[in-house]
Amino acid sequence: MTTQHDIDPARRNRRSESSEQAVRGLVAEIHNGHRLDRLDAYYDPAGPDHDPRLAPVPDGRRAFWRDLVTGFPDLSVTVETLVADHDRVMAFLTWRGRQHGEFAGRPADGRPLELHTSELFRLGADGRVVEHAAVVDYSILRMFGVRPMREPGPPRPGLSGPHTPVERANAAQILAAYREVLTEHRLDRADTYYEDDYRHHNAQVPAVPNGVEAFRAYFAGNFAAFPDLTATVDHILAVGDRVMVFATWRGHFTGLSRGRQPTGKRLLMYTSDVFRMVSGRVAEHWEVVDYSGLENVGMTVRRPAGG
């Protein structure tokens, strides 16, 4: 009897490669080519879409894209990171353009857009997307008058399809880190999951610092501000030395931290993270964050000039 763990690796690689090619084709034709006539060639119309930018109405996907390319006729999208895991693909995208047309009911004003998202695609046997979800930084989109249109889809936190023992172990380590360090606040356990000199890439100013000791200090401040902070992994992929997740953060801003006065407001924040693993520990980390979650509780998020 064959299990998901002893399927031919070459077969797994072929499926991952075809999934990657499908998503790269989608980005080329839809995101950058603005070929809205090709939407049904890349998306199964019957498949659920949990993208918060899409109105929960029939043909919401087409309406979203029609509004977007009308408002930003020069829209271009860059794939920053892409991980293909069997029938699932997660990609970090950067969206750029200027509002030269009406968008979200607002007239053109030439305002520049630079938006970071993480997109999760599940591909069907015919190569079309049968399910899609996204983490979107609404602190940027709200400046254009746009707010989330729907709630995230159902969490599916387990791996799907065949994986090597190392990939399964890496995924288990990341899940344990979210549980022990980020939810149980066991900062004494941080060096179990992070290399001493691990690197953290993010868009905040000042940046989240590198190294496990700086990690402890940074999250000690977060736990002081949000004593009930939890982080739940909603989706996880593992390929080679990379683990990629969607996560939801919850808590209440009830503690004093870094001179910021608590507001008592409830935090609900979505993030997506890519971890590069070395010998079972995080050596490098990239993220996409919906910073509107922090702004909603009364925190100010600063970014590099032009970001």
VEXZA-961041 format. One record per residue (C-alpha): residue number from 0; residue in one letter; x, y, z. Coordinates in nm, 4 decimals, always signed. Example, Ala and Ser with C-alpha at 12.3 -4.5 7.8 and 13.67 -1.06 7.14 Angstrom:
% VEXZA-961041
<0,"A",<+1.2300,-0.4500,+0.7800>>
<1,"S",<+1.3670,-0.1060,+0.7140>>
This chain:
% VEXZA-961041
<0,"M",<+0.0000,+0.0000,+0.0000>>
<1,"T",<+0.1383,+0.3414,-0.0989>>
<2,"T",<+0.1140,+0.6330,+0.1441>>
<3,"Q",<+0.1568,+1.0054,+0.0765>>
<4,"H",<+0.5080,+0.9807,+0.2231>>
<5,"D",<+0.6474,+0.7215,-0.0185>>
<6,"I",<+0.5106,+0.8441,-0.3518>>
<7,"D",<+0.7793,+0.8768,-0.6179>>
<8,"P",<+0.9610,+1.2122,-0.5564>>
<9,"A",<+0.9870,+1.2679,-0.9321>>
<10,"R",<+0.6083,+1.2546,-0.9566>>
<11,"R",<+0.5802,+1.5088,-0.6778>>
<12,"N",<+0.8347,+1.7336,-0.8501>>
<13,"R",<+0.6442,+1.7182,-1.1793>>
<14,"R",<+0.3227,+1.8233,-1.0070>>
<15,"S",<+0.4983,+2.1057,-0.8220>>
<16,"E",<+0.6609,+2.2259,-1.1437>>
<17,"S",<+0.3306,+2.2250,-1.3330>>
<18,"S",<+0.1633,+2.4149,-1.0459>>
<19,"E",<+0.4417,+2.6739,-1.0487>>
<20,"Q",<+0.4180,+2.7165,-1.4257>>
<21,"A",<+0.0421,+2.7666,-1.4018>>
<22,"V",<+0.0753,+3.0401,-1.1394>>
<23,"R",<+0.3569,+3.2149,-1.3251>>
<24,"G",<+0.1418,+3.2072,-1.6392>>
<25,"L",<-0.1482,+3.3549,-1.4421>>
<26,"V",<+0.0670,+3.6405,-1.3145>>
<27,"A",<+0.2041,+3.7061,-1.6652>>
<28,"E",<-0.1332,+3.7098,-1.8400>>
<29,"I",<-0.3746,+3.8424,-1.5751>>
<30,"H",<-0.1674,+4.0512,-1.3333>>
<31,"N",<+0.0697,+4.1998,-1.5907>>
<32,"G",<-0.1046,+4.1423,-1.9242>>
<33,"H",<-0.4461,+4.2512,-1.7910>>
<34,"R",<-0.6072,+3.9759,-2.0018>>
<35,"L",<-0.9375,+3.9607,-1.8202>>
<36,"D",<-1.0759,+3.7479,-2.1035>>
<37,"R",<-0.8376,+3.4772,-1.9758>>
<38,"L",<-0.9668,+3.4648,-1.6173>>
<39,"D",<-1.1623,+3.1437,-1.6724>>
<40,"A",<-0.8566,+2.9851,-1.8331>>
<41,"Y",<-0.6680,+3.0226,-1.5031>>
<42,"Y",<-0.9462,+3.0096,-1.2413>>
<43,"D",<-1.2187,+2.7474,-1.2147>>
<44,"P",<-1.5323,+2.9661,-1.1814>>
<45,"A",<-1.6813,+2.7091,-0.9413>>
<46,"G",<-1.3811,+2.7180,-0.7067>>
<47,"P",<-1.4039,+2.9216,-0.3826>>
<48,"D",<-1.2015,+3.2413,-0.3578>>
<49,"H",<-1.1212,+3.3760,-0.0106>>
<50,"D",<-0.9363,+3.6857,-0.1325>>
<51,"P",<-1.0517,+3.9711,+0.0978>>
<52,"R",<-1.0439,+4.2116,-0.1982>>
<53,"L",<-1.3241,+4.0249,-0.3793>>
<54,"A",<-1.6873,+4.1093,-0.3084>>
<55,"P",<-1.8840,+3.7954,-0.2084>>
<56,"V",<-2.1118,+3.8182,-0.5130>>
<57,"P",<-2.1318,+3.6266,-0.8400>>
<58,"D",<-1.8439,+3.7252,-1.0692>>
<59,"G",<-1.6743,+3.9158,-0.7850>>
<60,"R",<-1.3326,+3.8194,-0.9233>>
<61,"R",<-1.4003,+3.9756,-1.2627>>
<62,"A",<-1.5431,+4.2901,-1.1016>>
<63,"F",<-1.2303,+4.3239,-0.8849>>
<64,"W",<-0.9944,+4.2977,-1.1791>>
<65,"R",<-1.2021,+4.5283,-1.3997>>
<66,"D",<-1.1982,+4.7981,-1.1286>>
<67,"L",<-0.8264,+4.7483,-1.0629>>
<68,"V",<-0.6993,+4.7763,-1.4200>>
<69,"T",<-0.9327,+5.0705,-1.4842>>
<70,"G",<-0.7836,+5.2538,-1.1875>>
<71,"F",<-0.4255,+5.1409,-1.2521>>
<72,"P",<-0.3818,+5.0880,-1.6270>>
<73,"D",<-0.0037,+5.0693,-1.5768>>
<74,"L",<-0.0305,+4.8035,-1.3044>>
<75,"S",<+0.2683,+4.5695,-1.2864>>
<76,"V",<+0.3171,+4.2817,-1.0439>>
<77,"T",<+0.6499,+4.1276,-0.9434>>
<78,"V",<+0.6880,+3.7789,-0.7989>>
<79,"E",<+0.9256,+3.8241,-0.5047>>
<80,"T",<+0.9094,+3.4681,-0.3667>>
<81,"L",<+0.7325,+3.1575,-0.4919>>
<82,"V",<+0.7077,+2.8144,-0.3287>>
<83,"A",<+0.5305,+2.5313,-0.5125>>
<84,"D",<+0.4275,+2.2351,-0.2962>>
<85,"H",<+0.2512,+1.9675,-0.5007>>
<86,"D",<-0.0902,+2.1208,-0.5881>>
<87,"R",<-0.0433,+2.4359,-0.3782>>
<88,"V",<+0.1582,+2.7474,-0.4551>>
<89,"M",<+0.2288,+3.0387,-0.2214>>
<90,"A",<+0.3777,+3.3572,-0.3660>>
<91,"F",<+0.4829,+3.6972,-0.2327>>
<92,"L",<+0.3803,+3.9637,-0.4845>>
<93,"T",<+0.4537,+4.3362,-0.5103>>
<94,"W",<+0.1910,+4.5416,-0.6969>>
<95,"R",<+0.2896,+4.8811,-0.8413>>
<96,"G",<+0.1139,+5.1450,-1.0473>>
<97,"R",<-0.0409,+5.4922,-1.0421>>
<98,"Q",<-0.4068,+5.5729,-1.0185>>
<99,"H",<-0.4720,+5.7159,-1.3629>>
<100,"G",<-0.8366,+5.6099,-1.3677>>
<101,"E",<-1.1370,+5.5857,-1.1362>>
<102,"F",<-1.0840,+5.3284,-0.8613>>
<103,"A",<-1.3143,+5.2234,-0.5774>>
<104,"G",<-1.5438,+5.5122,-0.6670>>
<105,"R",<-1.2657,+5.7714,-0.6445>>
<106,"P",<-1.1439,+5.9830,-0.9365>>
<107,"A",<-0.7913,+5.9534,-1.0750>>
<108,"D",<-0.5300,+6.1504,-0.8822>>
<109,"G",<-0.2016,+5.9941,-0.9955>>
<110,"R",<-0.1348,+5.8492,-0.6516>>
<111,"P",<+0.1295,+5.5739,-0.6536>>
<112,"L",<+0.0459,+5.2250,-0.5333>>
<113,"E",<+0.2977,+4.9842,-0.3836>>
<114,"L",<+0.1183,+4.6906,-0.2272>>
<115,"H",<+0.2613,+4.3699,-0.0805>>
<116,"T",<+0.0496,+4.0549,-0.0748>>
<117,"S",<+0.0909,+3.6842,-0.0196>>
<118,"E",<-0.1236,+3.4618,-0.2399>>
<119,"L",<-0.2093,+3.0956,-0.1846>>
<120,"F",<-0.3318,+2.8994,-0.4865>>
<121,"R",<-0.4579,+2.5414,-0.4977>>
<122,"L",<-0.4453,+2.3927,-0.8463>>
<123,"G",<-0.6808,+2.1327,-0.9887>>
<124,"A",<-0.5964,+1.8461,-1.2211>>
<125,"D",<-0.6580,+2.0677,-1.5246>>
<126,"G",<-0.4043,+2.3271,-1.4041>>
<127,"R",<-0.6642,+2.5880,-1.3079>>
<128,"V",<-0.6917,+2.7480,-0.9642>>
<129,"V",<-0.9670,+2.5728,-0.7690>>
<130,"E",<-0.9139,+2.7669,-0.4443>>
<131,"H",<-0.7393,+3.0932,-0.3607>>
<132,"A",<-0.6656,+3.2974,-0.0479>>
<133,"A",<-0.4524,+3.6032,+0.0215>>
<134,"V",<-0.2897,+3.8144,+0.2917>>
<135,"V",<-0.3213,+4.1776,+0.1831>>
<136,"D",<-0.1776,+4.4875,+0.3503>>
<137,"Y",<-0.4914,+4.6944,+0.3957>>
<138,"S",<-0.2978,+4.9763,+0.5602>>
<139,"I",<-0.2034,+5.0609,+0.1989>>
<140,"L",<-0.5380,+4.9901,+0.0312>>
<141,"R",<-0.7390,+5.1894,+0.2858>>
<142,"M",<-0.5556,+5.5004,+0.1573>>
<143,"F",<-0.7405,+5.4367,-0.1714>>
<144,"G",<-1.0741,+5.3945,+0.0036>>
<145,"V",<-1.0685,+5.0132,-0.0007>>
<146,"R",<-1.1519,+4.7878,+0.2932>>
<147,"P",<-1.1801,+4.4087,+0.3212>>
<148,"M",<-1.4834,+4.2676,+0.1425>>
<149,"R",<-1.4943,+3.9221,+0.3063>>
<150,"E",<-1.3546,+3.7113,+0.5881>>
<151,"P",<-1.0620,+3.4708,+0.5324>>
<152,"G",<-1.1443,+3.1185,+0.4247>>
<153,"P",<-1.1347,+2.8083,+0.6437>>
<154,"P",<-0.7941,+2.7201,+0.7931>>
<155,"R",<-0.6209,+2.4043,+0.6682>>
<156,"P",<-0.2993,+2.3947,+0.8736>>
<157,"G",<-0.1667,+2.0550,+0.7666>>
<158,"L",<+0.0724,+1.9636,+0.4881>>
<159,"S",<-0.0832,+1.8237,+0.1711>>
<160,"G",<+0.0731,+1.5666,-0.0579>>
<161,"P",<+0.4080,+1.3850,-0.0345>>
<162,"H",<+0.7009,+1.5334,+0.1596>>
<163,"T",<+1.0488,+1.4283,+0.2590>>
<164,"P",<+1.1258,+1.3536,+0.6253>>
<165,"V",<+1.3224,+1.6806,+0.6453>>
<166,"E",<+1.0321,+1.8822,+0.5059>>
<167,"R",<+0.7911,+1.7233,+0.7531>>
<168,"A",<+1.0336,+1.7888,+1.0389>>
<169,"N",<+1.0819,+2.1522,+0.9330>>
<170,"A",<+0.7048,+2.2063,+0.9188>>
<171,"A",<+0.6649,+2.0496,+1.2628>>
<172,"Q",<+0.9324,+2.2833,+1.4014>>
<173,"I",<+0.7554,+2.5910,+1.2676>>
<174,"L",<+0.4203,+2.4776,+1.4073>>
<175,"A",<+0.5856,+2.4149,+1.7444>>
<176,"A",<+0.7500,+2.7597,+1.7382>>
<177,"Y",<+0.4146,+2.9285,+1.6784>>
<178,"R",<+0.2653,+2.7284,+1.9643>>
<179,"E",<+0.5439,+2.7495,+2.2246>>
<180,"V",<+0.7155,+3.0809,+2.1568>>
<181,"L",<+0.4491,+3.3001,+1.9962>>
<182,"T",<+0.1350,+3.1726,+2.1694>>
<183,"E",<+0.2592,+3.0354,+2.5047>>
<184,"H",<+0.5144,+3.3234,+2.5202>>
<185,"R",<+0.8030,+3.0855,+2.6005>>
<186,"L",<+1.0846,+3.3195,+2.4949>>
<187,"D",<+1.3287,+3.0947,+2.6809>>
<188,"R",<+1.2609,+2.8424,+2.4023>>
<189,"A",<+1.3419,+3.0801,+2.1143>>
<190,"D",<+1.6896,+2.9381,+2.0514>>
<191,"T",<+1.5314,+2.5945,+2.0023>>
<192,"Y",<+1.3688,+2.7243,+1.6859>>
<193,"Y",<+1.5887,+3.0137,+1.5672>>
<194,"E",<+1.9574,+3.0298,+1.4794>>
<195,"D",<+2.1538,+3.2663,+1.7045>>
<196,"D",<+2.2253,+3.4990,+1.4097>>
<197,"Y",<+1.9043,+3.4492,+1.2118>>
<198,"R",<+1.8018,+3.7308,+0.9747>>
<199,"H",<+1.4591,+3.8964,+0.9642>>
<200,"H",<+1.3407,+4.0846,+0.6515>>
<201,"N",<+1.0466,+4.3230,+0.6981>>
<202,"A",<+0.9171,+4.6678,+0.6029>>
<203,"Q",<+0.8981,+4.8355,+0.9438>>
<204,"V",<+1.1101,+5.1313,+1.0582>>
<205,"P",<+1.3034,+5.0622,+1.2668>>
<206,"A",<+1.3305,+4.7118,+1.1266>>
<207,"V",<+1.2682,+4.4084,+1.3417>>
<208,"P",<+1.6264,+4.3267,+1.4457>>
<209,"N",<+1.8313,+4.0220,+1.3508>>
<210,"G",<+1.9491,+3.7586,+1.5980>>
<211,"V",<+1.7711,+3.5499,+1.8569>>
<212,"E",<+1.8481,+3.7828,+2.1504>>
<213,"A",<+1.7004,+4.0781,+1.9650>>
<214,"F",<+1.4046,+3.8539,+1.8754>>
<215,"R",<+1.3461,+3.7886,+2.2458>>
<216,"A",<+1.3582,+4.1601,+2.3281>>
<217,"Y",<+1.1250,+4.2505,+2.0423>>
<218,"F",<+0.8613,+3.9920,+2.1314>>
<219,"A",<+0.8899,+4.0684,+2.5024>>
<220,"G",<+0.7618,+4.4142,+2.4091>>
<221,"N",<+0.4819,+4.2652,+2.1995>>
<222,"F",<+0.3765,+4.0319,+2.4808>>
<223,"A",<+0.3775,+4.3248,+2.7238>>
<224,"A",<+0.1445,+4.5177,+2.4923>>
<225,"F",<-0.0746,+4.2141,+2.4175>>
<226,"P",<-0.0627,+3.9830,+2.7239>>
<227,"D",<-0.3132,+3.7453,+2.5618>>
<228,"L",<-0.1463,+3.7428,+2.2177>>
<229,"T",<-0.1868,+3.4201,+2.0192>>
<230,"A",<-0.0642,+3.3206,+1.6730>>
<231,"T",<-0.2417,+3.0439,+1.4817>>
<232,"V",<-0.1076,+2.8838,+1.1641>>
<233,"D",<-0.3884,+2.8605,+0.9082>>
<234,"H",<-0.1937,+2.7144,+0.6124>>
<235,"I",<+0.1532,+2.5618,+0.5784>>
<236,"L",<+0.3707,+2.4489,+0.2867>>
<237,"A",<+0.7149,+2.2875,+0.3002>>
<238,"V",<+0.9575,+2.2545,+0.0090>>
<239,"G",<+1.3268,+2.1791,+0.0495>>
<240,"D",<+1.4648,+2.4107,+0.3180>>
<241,"R",<+1.1644,+2.6492,+0.3020>>
<242,"V",<+0.8477,+2.6550,+0.5110>>
<243,"M",<+0.5748,+2.9032,+0.4199>>
<244,"V",<+0.2674,+2.9849,+0.6291>>
<245,"F",<-0.0429,+3.1971,+0.6640>>
<246,"A",<-0.1092,+3.2946,+1.0266>>
<247,"T",<-0.3722,+3.4831,+1.2283>>
<248,"W",<-0.2760,+3.6892,+1.5348>>
<249,"R",<-0.5283,+3.7723,+1.8074>>
<250,"G",<-0.5119,+3.9602,+2.1369>>
<251,"H",<-0.6028,+4.2816,+2.3165>>
<252,"F",<-0.3897,+4.5963,+2.3470>>
<253,"T",<-0.4124,+4.6204,+2.7261>>
<254,"G",<-0.0472,+4.6548,+2.8334>>
<255,"L",<+0.2023,+4.9406,+2.8369>>
<256,"S",<+0.4931,+4.8792,+2.5995>>
<257,"R",<+0.7601,+5.1025,+2.4409>>
<258,"G",<+0.5822,+5.4104,+2.5732>>
<259,"R",<+0.2573,+5.3367,+2.3887>>
<260,"Q",<-0.0627,+5.3794,+2.5857>>
<261,"P",<-0.2968,+5.0785,+2.5677>>
<262,"T",<-0.6339,+5.1258,+2.4027>>
<263,"G",<-0.7940,+4.7981,+2.5110>>
<264,"K",<-0.8877,+4.7293,+2.1499>>
<265,"R",<-0.8924,+4.3792,+2.0042>>
<266,"L",<-0.6137,+4.2835,+1.7653>>
<267,"L",<-0.6924,+4.0758,+1.4578>>
<268,"M",<-0.3968,+4.0632,+1.2205>>
<269,"Y",<-0.3023,+3.8433,+0.9257>>
<270,"T",<+0.0529,+3.7607,+0.8230>>
<271,"S",<+0.2342,+3.5328,+0.5813>>
<272,"D",<+0.5888,+3.4140,+0.6439>>
<273,"V",<+0.8656,+3.2294,+0.4627>>
<274,"F",<+1.1287,+3.0579,+0.6753>>
<275,"R",<+1.4613,+2.9226,+0.5512>>
<276,"M",<+1.5606,+2.6339,+0.7728>>
<277,"V",<+1.9092,+2.5088,+0.8588>>
<278,"S",<+1.9431,+2.1935,+1.0711>>
<279,"G",<+1.5871,+2.2336,+1.1971>>
<280,"R",<+1.6109,+2.6000,+1.2980>>
<281,"V",<+1.5127,+2.9261,+1.1280>>
<282,"A",<+1.8122,+3.0909,+0.9619>>
<283,"E",<+1.6220,+3.3543,+0.7632>>
<284,"H",<+1.2683,+3.4931,+0.7625>>
<285,"W",<+1.0624,+3.7043,+0.5196>>
<286,"E",<+0.7085,+3.8280,+0.5803>>
<287,"V",<+0.4009,+3.9966,+0.4392>>
<288,"V",<+0.1885,+4.1675,+0.7055>>
<289,"D",<-0.1529,+4.3283,+0.6967>>
<290,"Y",<-0.0413,+4.6233,+0.9092>>
<291,"S",<-0.3960,+4.7582,+0.9262>>
<292,"G",<-0.4464,+4.5175,+1.2161>>
<293,"L",<-0.1956,+4.7131,+1.4251>>
<294,"E",<-0.3338,+5.0471,+1.3088>>
<295,"N",<-0.6847,+4.9370,+1.4086>>
<296,"V",<-0.5765,+4.9025,+1.7732>>
<297,"G",<-0.4083,+5.2435,+1.7773>>
<298,"M",<-0.0478,+5.1637,+1.6843>>
<299,"T",<+0.1465,+5.3557,+1.4215>>
<300,"V",<+0.3468,+5.1571,+1.1686>>
<301,"R",<+0.6311,+5.3323,+0.9936>>
<302,"R",<+0.7833,+5.2182,+0.6655>>
<303,"P",<+1.0937,+5.3106,+0.4667>>
<304,"A",<+1.0600,+5.6231,+0.2519>>
<305,"G",<+0.8764,+5.5322,-0.0668>>
<306,"G",<+0.7434,+5.2050,+0.0855>>
